[in-house]
Amino acid sequence: MTTAIVVGSGPNGLAAALTLAAGGVDVTVLEASDSPGGGTRSGEATLPGLLHDHCSGFHPLALDTAFSRQFDLTAHGLDWVWPEVQYAHPLARGGGAAAWRSVDRTAADLGRDGASYRRMFGPLAAHFDDIVGEFLQPMVHVPRHPFALGWFGAHAALPASVLAQRWRTDEARALFGGVAAHAFRPFGSPMSSAIGTALGTAAHRYGWPVARGGSAAITHAMARMLEARGGRVETGAAVRDHRELGRPDILMLNTSPAAAATLLGSEQPARIGRAYRRFRHGPAAFQVSYAVEGGVPWTYEPARRAGTVHVGGTFEEIAAAERAVVRGVMPARPFVLVGQQSVADPGRAVDGIHPVDVYAHVPSGWGGDATETITDQIERYAPGFRRRIRSTRTRSTGAIEHDNPNYVGGDIVTGANTARQLVFRPRVTLRPYSTGVPGAYLCSAATPPGAGAHGMAGWNAARTALDDLAAR
């Protein structure tokens, strides 16, 4: 029987394992940590019984993909739930803007920018099922929906600072700026609108759901489905050299490119190994888990009903903060992303105390403590927040990398979203999953389509492996 070993049990590793198992391959997943899941882990972090997501909390691109259509995780216990407001952006003096599932509802609150917002996001949302299938694969391909992809690309290719000029109000510009900041890129750089356009449209088409009971529920559903297909997951199994693994027919590496080059050693062509080691990682996250009595008291009321709240002030303030972190400078007021998963999943709160998962954008490998800075940023838009905090737990950039070595320097998106790496990652090639070693493939978020708990990098890599196997 054909055998495969998958190194790393994050969502892409498990997606690759499931895809291979469905193709009749005997699959073993090896995970160095004592628990599977990678970026989809959950657990107690502050108070007993209070469930926090360790990294990914919201999953707007996981609902309707080639992977999710082949593998129905809801049949294995995964339950998606949605907040009323998908994401919100508070501004000074109680103002702000909110993204709802409806484009029209969102536009209606944006005043004189509403029509422009509707003209952009209305067609994108209407055709997003076709668009998402195009960008959740290697960017260089023959599109099945060229006109829909072209409309998306006309917006995504622009610098965020250019695209934001279509809006005049602080509210509309900040709403876009908050979601564009997920790219961890300066707003003046080419294609810095791509991720904001994708995630903003996804909010209207699919929403930004959470997994009931924590993001670890995604891991558990995938592991159960894998076991049902004869596969297995082994934890506490660190791999330092591929020769430790014998000779499986297929080797999947859910690792950073540099780690893959180390594992493959001299068997990998030197030019590919050099390219893997030159792969660029981006800025980092500094994470704080809060236990907050009664939730965050946002002055902007829709933020209290939002699953995600972007904190950073105006578009210009966010742009300045993102520019600083890319240059290696810690801003006085960093961009902060606040996850309020209990808004959508009330069972996560205990006796009126809510888990709130927060991270700030900081320079790669930054060694400071941003806890007070983050708390101050939230307090600006939610006076009284500090008094409601019952417990905190922080994770520095170093701790984040220690817990998940794919997050080099605290880079939770596994690679800088430069224009080049958005098109070609992890190297310039038409075969992005191939490592140059026969039978060995890279399947992490360092490969297309990049970050997210959608599993598509793993699915794409495994399909490549199965195609190569059939052609031998």
N, C-alpha and C positions, 0 to 999 in steps of 0.2 A: 504494500500500500504506500502511496505517496505520503511523505511526512513533511511537516513544517514546524519550525520553531519561531515564535514571535517574541522578541525581546522588548518588554515594556507593555503594561496593561492599561495605558490611558485609553480614551475612547477610540483613537485611531488604531491602536494595537488590537483592541477587542473587535473593532469593525473588520480589520484585516483577517483576524482569526475566524470570525463568523463567515466571512465571504469564502475563505479557503475551505472551511468545514463543509459549507454548502456545496462546494465543488468536489467533494469526496476525499478531501485531504485529512489526514490524521494530524491534529494540531495541538501543540503544547505552548502555552503562554508563560513566560518567565518574568517575574516581577521582583525587583531588588527590595522594594519596601515590604513591610509586613501586612500591607493591605493593597488590593488592586484599585485602579481608578484613575491614577494620574491627576489631571485637572478636574476630575469629577468625583472628588472625595468630600464627605461631610462628616461632622462629628461635633462633640462638645468642645467648646473652646473657652467659654467664659464661666457659666454657671451650670451646675448639674441639670441635665434634662433639656438644656437649651441647644438646639441644633443649628450649627453654622455650616455654610458651604466654604470649603477651604480655598477654592479658586473660582471656577465658573459657577454662576448662579442663575443666569437667564439664557435661553437657548432659542433665539428667533429663527435660526437657520437649520434647526434639527427636525422640523415637522414634516416636510415634504421634499425628500431627496431620493435619489436612486437607492441609497442605502436603506432609508426608512421604509420605502415601498417594498423592498425585498425582505426586510426583517421587521416584522410588526412587534416592536418592544412592548406595546401596550398589552399584548396577549401574554406577556411574561411579567406583568405587575407594574409597568411604568404608567403613571397617571399624570398628564399635563394639566396645570391649572394656570389661570391668567389673572393679573391685576386689572382693575377697572381702567386705570391710566397706565399706559405702557412705559413711558418715561416722562419725567418733568424736569424743568429747568427754572429754579427760583432766581429772581433778581432782587435788587434793592427795593425797599419800601413796600414789600409784600407783593410785588409784581412777579411776572414769570410767564412761562408758556408750557403747554403740555401736549404730548403726542397720544392720541387715542387710536383705537383700531380703525376708526373711520377717518378717511382723508378729509371729508367735508366737515366733520365735527372739529377736527384739528384746525382746519383753515378758518372756520367760523370764529375762532377765538383770536385770530391773528390780525384782525382789523384790516387795514389797507394793504397788508401783505397776504391776505388770505387767498385772493385770486391767483397771485403768482405761485403760492405754495401749491394750490390745487392744480394749476397747469403743469407743474413739474411732477408732483407725486401721484396725481390721478392716473395718468397713462402708465407710469412705472408700476403702480400697484396692480392695475388691471392686467398687465402682461408679465407680472413677476414670476409666475409659475414657469414660463418659458425662459425668462432671464436668468433665474437662479440655476436652472439646469446648465446654462452656458458657463457661468463663472465658478461653479463648484467642480471644475475639472481644469486641466492645464489650459492656460490662456491661449496658447497657440494651437488652434484646432479649426476645422471647418465647421462654422456654426450652423445649427439646424434652424435657428430663428434669427437671421441676420438683421432684420429691421428692429426687432425688440432689443437685441443686443446693441445695435447701433445707437438707439435712443438712450439706453443706459450708459453706454460708453461716452456719449456726448457730454454727459454730466460728470461721470466718474473720472474722466481724464483730466478735468480741470483742477487747478489748485483750489483748496477750500476757500482761500481768501478771494478768489475770483468768483466762484459760484455764489458765495454769500452776498455778492453785490446785487443780486436780483431782489434782495429784500432790503427794506429801509428801516424797519423798526428794530429796536433792541431785542424784542421778544422773539421774532422770527429768526434773526441772525444768531441769537444765543441758542435757540432750540436746535438749529443745524450745527452750530459750533460744538455743542455738547456731544452729539452723536459722532461728528467727524473726529473728535479727539480720541475716539477708540482706536484710531490708527497709530497713535503714539508718533505722529509726524508733524513737522512744522507746517502750518497752514499755507505757506507760500510755495511748497514743493509740488512738483507735478504729481498728479493722481492722488493727492491727499484728500480729495472728495470721495474716492471710491468706496471706502468702508462706510463712511457716513451715509452715502447715498444708498448703499445696500442695506444697512441696518435700519435706516429710517423708513425705507420702503417695506422692509420685512415687518416693521411694527404695524403698518396698516394692512398688510396682506395676511400675516400669520400671528401677529402679536409677539410679545416677548414673554413666553411662558416660563414657569419654573416646574421642576419635578416635585410632585407631592412627596414629602418626607425627605427632601434633600437631593442634591445632584447625585449623591451616591446611588440613588434609586436607578439612575441610568446604567451605572456600572453593574448593579445587581441583576437587572433585567438582561443585559448583554451576557453576563457570565452564566445565568441560568439557561439562556438560549444556546450558548456554546456547549454547555454540558449536555444538553438534550441532543446535540448533534455529535456527541462523542469526544468533544474537546475538553481541555482541562487548563486550569490556571494554577500555577505554583508560585507562592509568595516567598520572600526571603531568599530569592535565587538571583544573586548578582552575577552578571556575566562580564568578564574583563577581556576575553579573547575568544573569537569565534571558534577557535580550535577546541575549546572546552565542550563544544556542542556536538561533536562528531560530524557527520556529513548529512544533515537533513536535505531533502530535495529542494526545499524553499526556506530561506531565512529572511524574516521580516524584522527590520530594526526601527522601532518606535523611539528614536533617540535624536539628539541634535546631530547635525552633520559632522561636527568635529568628533563627537563620541563614536559615530559610525566609522569614521576613518581610523580611529584608534582600535576599535574592535576588529576591523578587517585587516589592518596592518599592511604588510607587504604584498598581500594578494590583490589589493586594490591598485589599479593603475595610478602611477604617481601624479599625473595631471589631475585626475579626479580627486585624489586625496588632498591635493593642494587647494582645489576649488572648495572642497568641504571645509577645510580649515580657514578659508577666507570668507566663509559665509558670515554675513553681518548680523549681529544681534542689536536690538534696539534698547530704548530706555526701559526703566524698571518700574515695578510697583512696590509700594510700602503698604502693608496691610494692617488694618486694625479691626478686630471683632469687638463689637460693643454689646453689652446687655443693657437695654434701655427700657425703663419703666414707662409704660404708656405709649411707646413709640416716639419718633422724632417730631417735635412740635413746630413743623414748618409754618412760616407766616403765609406763604403761598399755599392756599388750601388744597389745590389739586395734587400737590406733592405728597400730601398725606395719604393719597389713594394710589400713588404710583409705585410700581415695583422697583424702578430704578430712578434715582435722582442724580442729575449732573450738577455739580457744585463747582463754580469757577467764575461766576459773574458774567460780564458781557463777552461777546465774541472776541473783542480786542484783548480783554484780560486773559482769556483762555489761550489765544494765539501767542501772547507774550510768554505765558507759562510753558507752553509746549516747545516754543523756540528755545527757551532756557534749558530745559531738561535734555534736549538733543545735544546742546552744546556742553553738557556736563555741569551745569549750574543749577543748584537747588533753588527754585523760586520761593519768594516769601509767601505767596498765595498760589499753591499748586492746584492743578485740576484734580478734583476728587469725585470719585464715583461711589454712590451710596446704594447698596442693595438692601431693599426692604422686602425680603422674600415672604415674610409672614403676612404681608398685605394680601398676597394671592393664596398663601397656604397658612391659614390662621392656626393650624395645629402645631406650628413651630413655636408659637408663643406659650409661655408657662406662667400662670398666675399674673397675667398682665404685663409680664416682662418680655420684650421682643428682641430676638437676635437681629442685629444690624451689621452687615458685612461691608466694609469700606476699604477702598484703596486709593492712594494718591499716586500720580505719575511723578517719578523721581529719576535722577540720572542713573545710568547703568552702574551697578555695583556700589551705589551710594551707601556710605557706612553710618549715616546719622540716624537719629530717632525723630520721626515726623509725627509722633502721636499727638502732641499738643498743637502742632500746626494744623493737622487734620481736624481736630476738635474745634479749633478756633474758626476754621473755614465753615464748618457746619453751623456753629453758633451764630455766625453772621446772618444766616438765613432762617435760623430756628432758635431764637432767643429762649434760654431756659434748657437747652439740650444738655449742657454740661451737668446741671443739677439732677437730671434724670438717669445719668449713667450709674449703673450698679456694679459693673465689672468690665474690664477690658483685657484683651490679649493682642499682642502685636507680633508681626512677622516682618523682619527686616529683609532687604534684598538678598542678603546671604542666607538667611533661613529659608527663604522661598526656593533658592537654588538647591540648598541642601535637601529639602523635602522633595524636590523634583528637578533632577539634574538637567532636564530639557530646558528649564528656565534659566539660561545662562545669565549671570549678573542680575537676576530678578526679572528678566524679560519674559513675561507671562504669555506673550503672543508668539514665542519661539521664532523670532526673526524680525529684523527691521522691515517695515513696509515701505521700502524705497520703491521708486518707479520700476527699477530693474527687477527687484525681488518680487514685486507684485506680478510681473510678467514671467520671469524666469527664476524659479527657486527649486532646489537649492543651488543650481548652477545653470549656465546657459546650455540647454540641450532640449531635444524633442522627446527625450525619455527621462523625465525628472525623477522617476522612482528607481531607476536602475543605478546601482552603485558601481558598475563596471566589473563586478565579480559575478560570474554566472550563478544564478539562483538566489542572489542576495539583493534585497530591495530596502530602500528607505521609505517609511510610511508615516512619519511624524508630521506635525503641523509646519515643519520646515519645508514640506513639499506642498504642491497645489491641493486644495485651494487655500491653505493657511489655517489660521487659528479658528477655534470653535469646536463645540462638542457634537458636531454633526457626523463625525466619523468618515467623512468623504475622502480624506487623504488615505486612510486605511483601505477603504473600499476600492479606490482607484488603483492603489499599489497592488492589492491582491488580485484585481482583475488583470493587471499587467502580468503578474506572475503566472496566473492560470493560462493566459494567452501564450506566454513564452513556453510554458510546460507543454501545451498542446502542439506547439510548433517544433519541439525537439525531435 
